[in-house]
Amino acid sequence: MKNFMMKTKYKVVIFILFGLLGAQGSWALEIGEEVPEFSLAQMGKDGTLSPQNLKGKVIYVDFWASWCGPCRISFPGLSALREELHDKGFEIYAINLDENTKDAKKFLEEFKVSYPILQGYNTRAPELFDLMGMPTAYLVDQKGIVQWKHSGFKEKDLSKIKEKILEMINSES
């Protein structure tokens, strides 16, 4: 009986894992798909923003949280990149997933940025993007199509991100 229970337990675990992997694969936001529709409140400002408002621009949709170590590395570089390329048709939507907005605000006091910060905690945004970790970013072209996905962040990643953004900006010129 004990052996039967162990085998049954393992079968249930395997079934659940395969089910989750299959579901994840079918729900995952893939390159070439349209960015999901969502509208999120801006942190510290009135109103909401949506990627659909920015069709015609290249958008870097960046999921982050104050407790995310790589986010501390990414913010200064992304801010400089946005300043450099904003006039060429580039924007960043940084979607914060902190449960407590005070944590995010404290982070933003240290890492000041000029791009929109959106509140994503307790919204469907992480689910719509099939978010698996942070930071994770999606590069969306001028037509609203996801062209690139980037997980994690190291300082050396910035040059590759810039290269991708410039390719997309120049392809629409």
Secondary structure as UniProt FT lines:
FT   HELIX           2..27
FT   TURN            31..32
FT   STRAND          40..42
FT   TURN            43..44
FT   STRAND          48..49
FT   HELIX           51..54
FT   TURN            55..56
FT   STRAND          58..64
FT   TURN            66..67
FT   HELIX           69..85
FT   HELIX           86..88
FT   STRAND          90..96
FT   HELIX           101..110
FT   STRAND          117..119
FT   TURN            121..122
FT   HELIX           125..128
FT   TURN            129..130
FT   STRAND          136..140
FT   TURN            142..143
FT   STRAND          145..151
FT   TURN            155..156
FT   HELIX           157..172
//
